[in-house]
Amino acid sequence: MGVLKEIIINFFKEPFTELHPFVKKKPKERFRGRILYEADRCIGCRLCEKYCPVKAVDFHEKGRIDFDMGKCIYCGLCRDVCPVKCIHYTHAFEYASSNKEKLRKNLV
C-alpha cells in the first residue's frame, strides 16, 4: 500500500528533471568547455603537445595547432603549462557529432 501512496503523491508533483534542449543551464564559472586558442600569442614551445596525456594536441608549426576534441579529457594541462596563456576554456559544451572528423579541429 505504501508504494501506491508514493505513486499517487509523486504523480501530482513537478518533475525533478529538466528539459535540456529547451531549457538551457548556464555552466559554472570553472567549467571546462570548448578550447579557445589564441594563435597570435603562441610562441611555439610545444609544451601543450608534450603534456597532453591523451595526445589530443597536434602541433604543426608556430601558430597552427590541431586539437582533437574527441580525444580530449578536459584535464587542463595544456592550458596550465602554456607560458603565455594562449589556451583558454569557454563555456560551450554542445558540440556532439557522430562523425569523428568533425571533432578534430584546427584551432587557428
Contacts in CASP RR format, 6 or more apart in sequence:
PFRMAT RR
TARGET T0000
AUTHOR 0000-0000-0000
METHOD contacts of the structure
MODEL  1
MGVLKEIIINFFKEPFTELHPFVKKKPKERFRGRILYEADRCIGCRLCEK
YCPVKAVDFHEKGRIDFDMGKCIYCGLCRDVCPVKCIHYTHAFEYASSNK
EKLRKNLV
18 25 0 8 1.000
26 91 0 8 1.000
27 33 0 8 1.000
27 91 0 8 1.000
27 93 0 8 1.000
31 89 0 8 1.000
31 91 0 8 1.000
31 93 0 8 1.000
32 74 0 8 1.000
32 76 0 8 1.000
32 89 0 8 1.000
33 74 0 8 1.000
33 89 0 8 1.000
33 90 0 8 1.000
33 91 0 8 1.000
33 92 0 8 1.000
33 93 0 8 1.000
34 69 0 8 1.000
34 89 0 8 1.000
34 90 0 8 1.000
34 92 0 8 1.000
34 93 0 8 1.000
34 95 0 8 1.000
35 67 0 8 1.000
35 69 0 8 1.000
35 72 0 8 1.000
35 78 0 8 1.000
35 87 0 8 1.000
35 88 0 8 1.000
35 89 0 8 1.000
35 90 0 8 1.000
35 107 0 8 1.000
36 87 0 8 1.000
36 88 0 8 1.000
36 89 0 8 1.000
36 90 0 8 1.000
36 107 0 8 1.000
37 65 0 8 1.000
37 67 0 8 1.000
37 86 0 8 1.000
37 87 0 8 1.000
37 88 0 8 1.000
37 107 0 8 1.000
37 108 0 8 1.000
38 86 0 8 1.000
38 87 0 8 1.000
38 88 0 8 1.000
39 63 0 8 1.000
39 64 0 8 1.000
39 65 0 8 1.000
39 86 0 8 1.000
39 107 0 8 1.000
39 108 0 8 1.000
40 63 0 8 1.000
41 84 0 8 1.000
41 85 0 8 1.000
41 86 0 8 1.000
42 62 0 8 1.000
42 63 0 8 1.000
42 65 0 8 1.000
42 84 0 8 1.000
42 86 0 8 1.000
43 62 0 8 1.000
43 83 0 8 1.000
43 84 0 8 1.000
44 59 0 8 1.000
44 62 0 8 1.000
44 63 0 8 1.000
45 82 0 8 1.000
45 83 0 8 1.000
46 59 0 8 1.000
47 81 0 8 1.000
47 82 0 8 1.000
47 83 0 8 1.000
48 57 0 8 1.000
48 59 0 8 1.000
48 65 0 8 1.000
48 78 0 8 1.000
48 81 0 8 1.000
48 82 0 8 1.000
48 87 0 8 1.000
49 55 0 8 1.000
49 57 0 8 1.000
49 58 0 8 1.000
49 59 0 8 1.000
49 65 0 8 1.000
50 81 0 8 1.000
51 77 0 8 1.000
51 78 0 8 1.000
51 81 0 8 1.000
52 77 0 8 1.000
52 78 0 8 1.000
53 73 0 8 1.000
53 75 0 8 1.000
53 77 0 8 1.000
54 71 0 8 1.000
54 72 0 8 1.000
54 73 0 8 1.000
55 71 0 8 1.000
56 67 0 8 1.000
56 68 0 8 1.000
56 69 0 8 1.000
56 70 0 8 1.000
56 71 0 8 1.000
56 72 0 8 1.000
56 73 0 8 1.000
57 65 0 8 1.000
57 66 0 8 1.000
57 67 0 8 1.000
57 68 0 8 1.000
57 78 0 8 1.000
58 65 0 8 1.000
58 66 0 8 1.000
58 67 0 8 1.000
58 68 0 8 1.000
59 65 0 8 1.000
60 66 0 8 1.000
63 108 0 8 1.000
64 106 0 8 1.000
64 108 0 8 1.000
65 106 0 8 1.000
65 107 0 8 1.000
65 108 0 8 1.000
66 104 0 8 1.000
66 105 0 8 1.000
66 106 0 8 1.000
66 107 0 8 1.000
67 104 0 8 1.000
67 105 0 8 1.000
67 106 0 8 1.000
67 107 0 8 1.000
68 103 0 8 1.000
68 104 0 8 1.000
68 105 0 8 1.000
69 95 0 8 1.000
69 103 0 8 1.000
69 104 0 8 1.000
69 105 0 8 1.000
70 100 0 8 1.000
70 103 0 8 1.000
70 104 0 8 1.000
74 89 0 8 1.000
76 89 0 8 1.000
78 87 0 8 1.000
79 85 0 8 1.000
79 87 0 8 1.000
79 88 0 8 1.000
79 89 0 8 1.000
95 103 0 8 1.000
97 103 0 8 1.000
END
